[in-house]
Amino acid sequence: MKKTLKQIVAAALCAVLLAALWGCEIPQPGFADFDVSGYIQALLDSSYLDVHGPFMNISGANQEDAEANHDATAENAAVRFCNHYQVAPDDAQMDQLEEIMGRAYTQARYTVLDEVRTGSGYDVTVQITSILNFADCGKDIEQMRENAQAEASGQFTSGESTEKTASDLNVNSIFADKVIAFCDLQMNNVQYSPEQRTVTLKILQTDNGELQLDINQIDTIDQTVLPLDE
C-alpha cells in the first residue's frame, strides 16, 4: 500500500509540475518569453540533485512538494531495482534502499542543451553520463540469495552467526539486508559510463500555445541516469 500511495503523490506532483508549462500563454508564433530548457534543467536538478530553489521559482511548487519530487524519483528507482533483481524488502528495508538510490541520483551527471523549435513544439536534448553501479549485478545478487538461504538453514559459516535456526530467520529479510549492504557499499566508488548517452524530450505545443510533456519521457531519463542494464 505504501508504494501505491507514493505513486499517487508522484502523479499528483507531476500534474503540478507540468501546470507551469500548460498554464503559460505563449505568444504566437514564437516562445521567447519562456525558457523551456531552463524548466527541464530545474526539474531534473530537483529530481536528482535534491536542489529545489530554481524549480520552485519556475513552477511555483513549495519546498515540501519539491522534496517529494526527489523522494518519488528515488522510490521509483528502488522499485525498479527490486523488480529487476527479484528482491522483496519489507517497508523498513525499502526505506533504506530508497535512501541509497536517492544518494546515487545526487551524483548524477547530465547536461540540458538549449531547446530547439520544431513544427510541433520543442525538442530538448539531455546528455547523460550514466551511473553503472547497479547495472548487471545479477551474479553478485544471486550469490547473496544463495548465502541467505544457506544462512537461514544454519549452513552458512563465514564468520556470521549461525545460532538461529531456519525457523527463526527469514530468508527474504536476510537476502534484502545483504543486497542493501551491497548497494550501500557500491556508493563508496561511483562508476560512470565512459560514453555519454542522449535522451531527447519531445515537448508538444497545442494550438492554444500550451506545452505538453509526456512524463514517460522523464522516466526514460531516470533509467538512463541510473540503469540496471549496461
C-alpha positions, 0 to 999 in steps of 0.5 A: 500500500505504501508504494501505491500511495507514493505513486499517487503523490508522484502523479499528483506532483507531476500534474503540478509540475507540468501546470507551469508549462500548460498554464503559460500563454505563449505568444504566437508564433514564437516562445521567447518569453519562456525558457523551456530548457531552463524548466527541464534543467530545474526539474531534473536538478530537483529530481536528482540533485535534491536542489529545489530553489530554481524549480520552485521559482519556475513552477511555483511548487513549495519546498515540501512538494519539491522534496517529494519530487526527489523522494518519488524519483528515488522510490521509483528507482528502488522499485525498479531495482527490486523488480529487476533483481527479484528482491522483496524488502519489507517497508523498513528495508525499502526505506533504506534502499530508497535512501541509497538510490536517492544518494546515487541520483545526487551524483548524477551527471547530465547536461540540458542543451538549449531547446530547439523549435520544431513544427510541433513544439520543442525538442530538448536534448539531455546528455547523460553520463550514466551511473553503472553501479547497479547495472548487471549485478545479477551474479553478485545478487544471486550469490547473496540469495544463495548465502541467505538461504544457506544462512537461514538453514544454519549452513552458512559459516563465514564468520556470521552467526549461525545460532538461529535456526531456519525457523527463526530467520527469514530468508527474504529479510536476510537476502534484502539486508545483504543486497542493501549492504551491497548497494550501500557499499557500491556508493563508496566508488561511483562508476560512470559510463565512459560514453555519454548517452542522449535522451531527447524530450519531445515537448508538444505545443497545442494550438492554444500555445500550451506545452505538453510533456509526456512524463514517460519521457522523464522516466526514460531519463531516470533509467538512463541516469541510473540503469540496471542494464549496461 
